[in-house]
Amino acid sequence: MKECNDPSIGQLLHAFELGVLTEKERESFELHLAQCEYCFEKFMQFQEVTLQIRAGEEAREIVSDMAFPSAPSILSRIRAWLLELIPRLKSPKLLLAQMILILAIYAGFTNWLGTGVQQTLYLMPERGSVGNILMLDDGGKAEIIFDMSKANRQKQYLIGVFSPDDEIVISNVDYSLNTEFRGRIIGKVRIPVNVLMPGNYILRVSNENAAYDSALYEYEFMVK
Amino acid sequence: MDIDDLLKEAQNGDKKAESRLFEILCLRFTKLANYNSMKNKQDIEDIVQKALITVASEYKKMDFQTGFLKWADRIMTLKLWNHFTKRRRWKKIQIPLSDYQHEINAPSTDEDQELRRMILRCFEMVVGSEKLYANVLALSYEGYKAPEISQKMSITTNYCYYLLSIARAKIEECLEKGKVE
């Protein structure tokens, strides 16, 4: 068989291999694998790779060098080093001098790390002419301001980020509505762009009860 | 009576045929467990039971285009995989070559080393180019499941699955072509 008999389920293959499916999902995915010639072949052929990713020390090292959660950040390494160093300092003057030096280094590093966001977000002007990006903060979030002139401030809205093939990527984005001095209502969201792969996305605003089906506004933006 | 006739009769509600069918499966599954070097009798019984329960709950609804035994063996194979990975016994599951083509002839040590090196090289390339994949993996190493990973990364679970499937495709591509586009 050249193709998966249900690609929407077949997409879960790597999640199954990595053991990140919930128990219920795993059980139903097993049934799919048993029926789908294509996925089962892929699973069998990929076993060596899966085992290396899940169990191999080298793979784990590679991941810890690249990823955020388990890898200690530079800042936390410095912090740990400082905590280790402080008890060894006995003279008060020396201690004070060291503390000043430490704070200077710490502040310098914090400042330096704060500029480390790599993703850049661009609003495509042809779709959302009012929208603009104010800033990217060091947590990798981008603030988008967009036109909500048709909005009713008493109502609740549903805002989500969609991929171009209409898959929801981030749901229930927190937003705020503000009135400009000329009376126009503008919306403001903060999108964690560091979790988006490069590509085009759509920010969709719907009435709360419409569940994204009928969009009041759509703004296309690009993550590079 | 061959297995297909037995299956048809069991699917039509013949209890005797059903009981015979499951006896055959029980033996077959035990053989498959032994073939994959399982030694503990209790573990083998547990896994065989789990596989038989799944077969029993599904086989009447199924239209077996690829063959009933092949399907049943896959159910057992996946139960074995689940058993091994849960206990952190990292080994490949194999199905006897006489039945299907899945058994991979044991590569020589050199070939094995070369394959491992290549897998690591490709893995490193993909993890390097897909930082989000690295993040998902790091959280999976800490024991989180996809819904928790998605929550921690502020993405939807579907998008998390999408990321994983893209990364997998890239590893496959790299293993095939030696590079990632």
Interface residues (C-beta under 8 A of the other chain):
Chain A: Q11 L12 L13 H14 A15 E17 L18 G19 V20 L21 T22 E25 R26 E27 E30 L31 L33 A34 Q35 E37 F40 M44 F46 Q47 E48 V49 L51 Q52 I53 R54 A55 G56 E58 A59 R60 I62 V63 S64 M66 A67 F68 P69 S70 A71 S163 E167 I168 V169 I170 S171 P192 V195 M197
Chain B: T54 E58 M62 T66 W71 R74 I75 L78 K79 N82 T85 R88 W90 K91 K92 I93 I95 H102 L115 R116 I119 L120 F123 E124 V127 G128 E130 K131 L132 A134 N135 V136 L137 A138 L139 S140 Y141 E142 Y144 K145 A146 P147 I149 K152 M153 S154 I155 T156 N158 Y159 C160 Y161 Y162 L163 L164 S165 I166 A167 R168 I171 E172 L175
